[in-house]
Amino acid sequence: KVRTSSKAIARLQEIVAERAGTSEVDIAVHHLAAPDRAAAFADRLRERVPGLMDLHVSEVGAVIGAHTGPGLLGAVVSPR
């Protein structure tokens, strides 16, 4: 079980890399009030995902933010 935020982010990075594999993919990193953490996460994904074609970092909207709260960090992997 993952219980700390640093371990959760490391696990999220592993999941994204597994889902991306070696195929060409686009990745979106989403955050809420955590632009520095999202940028650092995006940088690690650039190093770890060999088939990364395009990477977007954006803040989530109010609807998702109302359910999650500040500090949210997530990723979407989209095959090309």
ZIPEFEN-V586100 format. One record per backbone hydrogen bond with DSSP energy under -1.0 kcal/mol. NH is the residue of the N-H (numbers start at 0). CO is the residue of the C=O. Records with the same first field share a line. If there is no record, write none. Layout:
NH=CO + CO
This chain:
7=3
8=4
9=5
10=6
11=7
12=8
13=9
14=10
15=11
16=12
17=13
18=14
19=15
20=16
22=19
24=50
25=77
26=53
27=75
28=55
29=73
30=57
31=71
37=33
38=34
39=35
40=36
41=37
42=38
43=39
44=40
45=41
46=42
47=43
48=44
51=48
52=24
55=26
57=28
59=30
64=60
65=61
66=63
67=63
68=64
70=31
71=68
73=29
75=27
77=25
79=23
